[in-house]
Amino acid sequence: MQKQVPLKKKTIYLLAFFFLLGGILAYNYYQKIFGEAITKKYVLYVNSDDTLQDIKAHIKDISKNPNTFLWVAARKNFSKPKVGRYVLTKGMSNNDLVNMLRGGMQTPLKISFNNQDTLEKFAGRISKQIQADSISLLKSFTNKEFLLKNELSEKSVLQIFIPNTYEVYWTISPDKFRSKMLRAYNRFWNKNRISKAEKLGLTKSEVSTLASIVQKETAKKSERPIVAGLYLNRLKKGMPLQADPTIIYCIKEIKGQAYVVKRVLTVDLQIKSPYNTYKYSGLPTTLIAMPDVSAIDGVLNANNHDYLYMCVNVDKLGYHSFSKSLAEHNRNAAKYHRWLNKQKINR
């Protein structure tokens, strides 16, 4: 005859089973919400039309179980993620992820830009790094009220963008980005730089204009204070700057930015434009490109010398030969033109 288990023991076994089952369920419940869900670092971009299903698809390769994200979201009554750029880190839980997307807790990113030839190119460069498109950025940069308030024009506004690295949110609006750049520009022009500009008899805009020419004349940072000093010498003497980069600027205004100019021709010097520094003395009306910091500081810290002329040094390409007399310059120029002809560079 089989021995029966006492009722008391049955009760204990049953209670132990339910406690164990409850513990397992509680553990699973806890793991779904607070356990590790994200397996590696990932940058998640959320657009305005993204749904939770889209988020699930985005994280499918870096989540232990993407379905648990939806399960947790449903229990937290979360249905619409906020637009933004989010950096997910290894070990994050679904609860962390839901809270991040619900609160719009974005991770800022660093954007950078170097000198750009035009406002259009600059807007295109920035639009590749933030959510805003180039058209909306351009509209903001050329807003009439903004330009009027800051005594700028559609061409001179390029000077407020100082090439550097900046920290912003991916969702920064065009107007807020513009304001951030203007604040950085005002910080850049500290008392020391303003004092140096005043000693040269130049305004901030004029320094930027000259710096843009220096920028285009030489890629060698070590040469920029020399080139700047040369042009300042010409300005003091009332001589035309005769800067080839301004002629190239004029040609591109006529032919388009994609037009390639490797050689300035005599006929080009007759172009009727306020940017033609062969026809008109003084600085052009605005800058011809975005100068970087080394070009601006090259002007503010220009070398004190007697040079009035410069020409490409064909014996050391990338550098220039500087001269004090026209006779010496003509010899350098003749050598350069022979080199151009030998290379068959006709335009």
C-alpha positions in Angstrom: 0.0 0.0 0.0 1.4 3.5 -1.1 2.2 5.8 1.7 0.3 9.2 1.3 2.1 12.5 1.7 0.7 14.4 4.6 -1.4 17.4 3.7 1.0 19.7 5.6 3.9 18.6 3.4 1.8 19.0 0.2 1.0 22.5 1.2 4.7 23.3 1.8 5.6 21.8 -1.5 2.9 23.8 -3.3 3.9 27.0 -1.6 7.6 26.4 -2.5 6.6 25.8 -6.1 4.6 29.0 -6.3 7.4 30.9 -4.6 9.8 29.5 -7.1 7.5 30.2 -10.0 6.9 33.7 -8.7 10.6 34.3 -8.3 11.2 33.2 -11.8 8.4 35.4 -13.2 9.6 38.3 -11.1 13.2 37.8 -12.3 12.1 37.7 -15.9 9.9 40.7 -15.4 12.8 42.6 -13.8 15.2 41.6 -16.5 12.8 42.8 -19.3 12.6 46.2 -17.6 15.9 46.7 -15.9 18.2 44.1 -17.2 20.9 44.6 -19.8 19.1 45.1 -23.2 21.7 47.0 -25.4 24.7 44.9 -26.3 27.0 47.6 -27.8 27.3 51.3 -28.3 25.0 52.6 -31.0 24.0 56.0 -32.3 20.2 56.1 -32.8 18.6 58.8 -35.0 14.9 59.4 -34.5 13.0 61.4 -37.1 9.6 63.0 -36.6 7.8 60.2 -38.4 9.5 57.4 -36.6 7.3 55.0 -34.6 8.2 52.5 -31.9 8.2 49.8 -34.5 10.8 51.8 -36.4 12.9 52.1 -33.2 12.6 48.3 -32.8 13.9 47.9 -36.3 16.8 50.3 -35.7 18.0 48.4 -32.6 17.4 44.9 -33.8 21.1 44.2 -34.2 22.2 45.7 -30.9 19.4 44.5 -28.6 19.1 41.2 -26.8 15.4 41.1 -27.6 13.9 44.0 -29.4 10.4 42.8 -28.6 11.0 43.5 -24.9 11.5 47.2 -25.8 7.9 47.3 -27.1 6.7 45.4 -24.0 8.3 47.8 -21.6 7.1 50.8 -23.7 3.5 49.6 -23.5 3.7 49.1 -19.7 5.0 52.7 -19.3 2.3 54.1 -21.6 5.0 55.3 -24.0 4.0 55.6 -27.6 5.8 58.5 -29.4 9.7 58.9 -29.2 11.0 62.4 -29.3 13.1 63.4 -32.3 16.8 63.4 -31.7 20.2 61.8 -31.8 20.7 59.4 -29.0 23.9 57.5 -28.1 23.0 54.1 -26.7 25.6 52.5 -24.5 26.4 48.8 -23.8 24.4 47.6 -20.7 21.5 50.0 -21.1 18.1 48.6 -20.1 14.8 48.9 -21.9 13.7 51.2 -19.1 16.7 53.5 -19.7 16.0 53.5 -23.4 12.3 54.3 -22.9 13.1 57.1 -20.5 15.7 58.5 -22.8 13.4 58.6 -25.8 10.4 59.9 -23.8 12.5 62.7 -22.2 14.4 63.6 -25.4 17.7 63.2 -23.6 19.9 63.6 -26.6 23.6 63.3 -26.6 25.3 66.4 -28.1 27.6 65.9 -31.1 30.7 67.8 -32.3 30.4 69.4 -35.7 33.3 71.0 -37.5 33.9 73.0 -40.7 36.9 74.5 -42.5 36.9 77.5 -44.7 34.1 77.4 -47.3 34.1 79.4 -50.5 30.4 80.3 -50.4 27.4 80.4 -48.1 25.8 77.7 -50.1 28.7 75.3 -49.7 28.8 76.1 -46.0 25.1 75.4 -45.6 25.6 72.1 -47.4 28.5 71.1 -45.2 26.5 71.8 -42.0 23.4 70.0 -43.3 25.4 66.8 -43.5 26.0 67.0 -39.7 22.7 68.1 -38.3 19.0 67.5 -39.0 18.3 70.8 -40.7 18.6 70.9 -44.5 20.7 73.3 -46.5 17.8 75.3 -47.8 16.4 76.1 -44.3 19.9 77.0 -43.1 20.4 79.3 -46.0 17.1 81.0 -45.4 18.1 81.6 -41.8 21.6 82.9 -42.7 20.1 85.4 -45.1 17.1 86.5 -43.1 16.7 90.2 -43.7 15.9 91.1 -40.1 19.0 89.3 -38.9 21.2 90.8 -41.5 19.9 94.3 -40.8 20.2 94.0 -37.0 23.8 92.9 -37.3 24.8 95.2 -40.1 25.5 92.4 -42.5 24.7 91.5 -46.1 24.0 88.2 -47.9 27.7 88.2 -48.9 29.3 89.6 -45.7 27.4 87.2 -43.4 29.9 84.5 -44.2 32.4 86.3 -41.9 30.5 85.4 -38.7 31.2 81.7 -39.2 34.6 81.0 -37.7 36.0 77.5 -38.8 36.3 75.4 -35.7 34.7 72.5 -33.8 31.4 73.2 -32.0 29.1 71.1 -29.8 25.5 71.1 -30.7 22.4 68.9 -30.6 21.5 67.2 -33.9 18.0 68.8 -33.7 19.3 72.4 -33.3 17.2 74.7 -35.4 18.7 76.8 -38.2 18.1 80.0 -36.2 19.6 78.6 -33.0 22.6 77.4 -35.0 23.0 80.9 -36.5 22.8 82.5 -33.1 25.4 80.1 -31.7 27.8 81.0 -34.5 27.2 84.7 -33.9 28.0 84.3 -30.2 31.2 82.4 -31.1 32.1 85.1 -33.6 31.7 87.8 -30.9 33.8 85.8 -28.5 36.5 85.3 -31.1 36.7 89.1 -31.6 38.0 89.7 -28.1 39.6 92.9 -26.9 43.0 91.8 -28.0 42.0 91.1 -31.6 39.8 94.3 -31.8 42.8 96.3 -30.5 45.1 94.8 -33.1 42.6 95.6 -35.9 42.3 99.2 -34.7 46.1 99.6 -34.8 45.9 98.5 -38.5 43.1 101.0 -39.1 40.8 98.1 -40.1 37.3 97.1 -38.9 36.5 93.5 -38.1 34.8 93.1 -41.5 37.8 94.6 -43.3 40.2 92.2 -41.5 37.9 89.3 -42.5 37.9 90.5 -46.1 41.7 90.8 -46.3 42.1 87.5 -44.5 39.9 85.8 -47.1 42.3 87.0 -49.8 45.3 85.8 -47.8 43.6 82.5 -47.3 43.2 82.0 -51.0 46.7 83.3 -51.9 48.5 80.7 -49.8 47.8 77.4 -48.1 51.0 77.7 -46.1 50.1 79.1 -42.6 53.7 80.3 -42.2 53.4 82.5 -45.2 50.1 84.2 -44.2 51.6 86.9 -42.0 54.0 87.7 -44.8 51.3 87.9 -47.5 49.1 90.0 -45.1 52.0 92.4 -44.5 52.5 92.8 -48.3 48.9 93.7 -48.9 48.9 96.1 -45.9 51.9 97.8 -47.5 50.0 98.2 -50.7 47.0 99.6 -48.9 49.2 102.2 -47.1 50.7 103.3 -50.4 47.3 103.5 -52.1 48.3 100.8 -54.6 45.7 98.3 -56.0 46.0 95.0 -54.2 46.2 93.2 -57.6 45.2 89.9 -55.9 44.5 87.1 -58.3 42.1 85.4 -55.9 39.7 88.3 -56.3 39.8 87.9 -60.1 39.1 84.2 -59.8 36.2 85.2 -57.5 34.9 87.5 -60.3 35.2 84.8 -62.9 33.3 82.2 -60.7 30.5 84.8 -60.2 30.1 84.9 -63.9 30.8 81.3 -64.9 29.6 79.5 -61.7 31.4 78.0 -58.7 32.2 74.8 -60.6 34.3 76.6 -63.1 38.0 75.8 -62.7 40.6 78.6 -63.0 44.2 77.6 -62.8 45.6 80.6 -64.6 44.4 84.2 -64.6 44.6 85.8 -68.0 45.2 89.5 -69.0 41.7 89.8 -70.3 40.3 88.7 -66.9 41.8 91.9 -65.4 39.2 94.0 -67.2 36.2 92.4 -65.6 33.9 95.1 -64.3 33.3 94.2 -60.6 33.9 95.8 -57.3 35.9 92.7 -56.4 38.4 93.3 -59.2 41.4 94.5 -57.2 43.3 95.2 -60.4 40.8 97.9 -61.5 39.9 99.3 -58.1 42.1 100.3 -55.2 41.4 99.3 -51.6 39.7 96.2 -50.3 36.7 94.5 -52.0 33.3 95.3 -50.6 33.1 92.0 -48.7 35.2 88.9 -48.1 35.6 86.4 -51.1 35.6 83.2 -49.0 35.4 82.1 -45.4 38.9 82.6 -43.8 40.1 80.4 -41.1 41.6 81.5 -37.8 45.2 81.3 -39.1 44.4 83.7 -42.0 42.6 86.2 -39.7 45.4 86.1 -37.1 47.9 86.3 -40.0 46.4 89.7 -40.8 46.2 90.9 -37.2 49.8 89.7 -36.7 51.1 90.7 -40.1 54.9 90.8 -40.6 56.5 94.2 -40.8 58.6 94.2 -44.1 59.0 96.1 -47.4 57.6 93.6 -49.8 55.1 94.8 -52.4 55.0 91.9 -54.8 54.6 88.1 -54.7 54.7 85.3 -57.2 54.5 81.5 -57.2 57.9 80.0 -56.5 58.3 77.3 -59.1 61.4 76.0 -57.4 59.4 75.4 -54.3 55.8 74.8 -55.3 53.3 75.8 -52.7 55.4 78.7 -51.6 55.9 82.2 -53.0 58.8 84.5 -53.9 58.5 87.9 -52.4 60.1 91.1 -53.8 60.4 94.8 -53.0 60.9 96.1 -56.6 58.8 95.7 -59.7 61.9 94.7 -61.7 62.6 91.7 -59.4 58.9 90.8 -59.4 58.9 90.8 -63.3 61.8 88.4 -63.3 59.9 86.0 -60.9 56.7 86.4 -62.9 58.4 85.6 -66.2 59.9 82.4 -64.7 56.4 81.5 -63.4 54.8 82.1 -66.8 57.4 79.9 -68.6 56.6 77.2 -66.1 52.8 77.5 -66.7 53.4 77.3 -70.5 55.6 74.2 -70.0 52.9 72.6 -68.0 50.4 73.6 -70.7 48.2 75.4 -68.1 46.3 77.8 -70.3 43.3 78.5 -68.0 
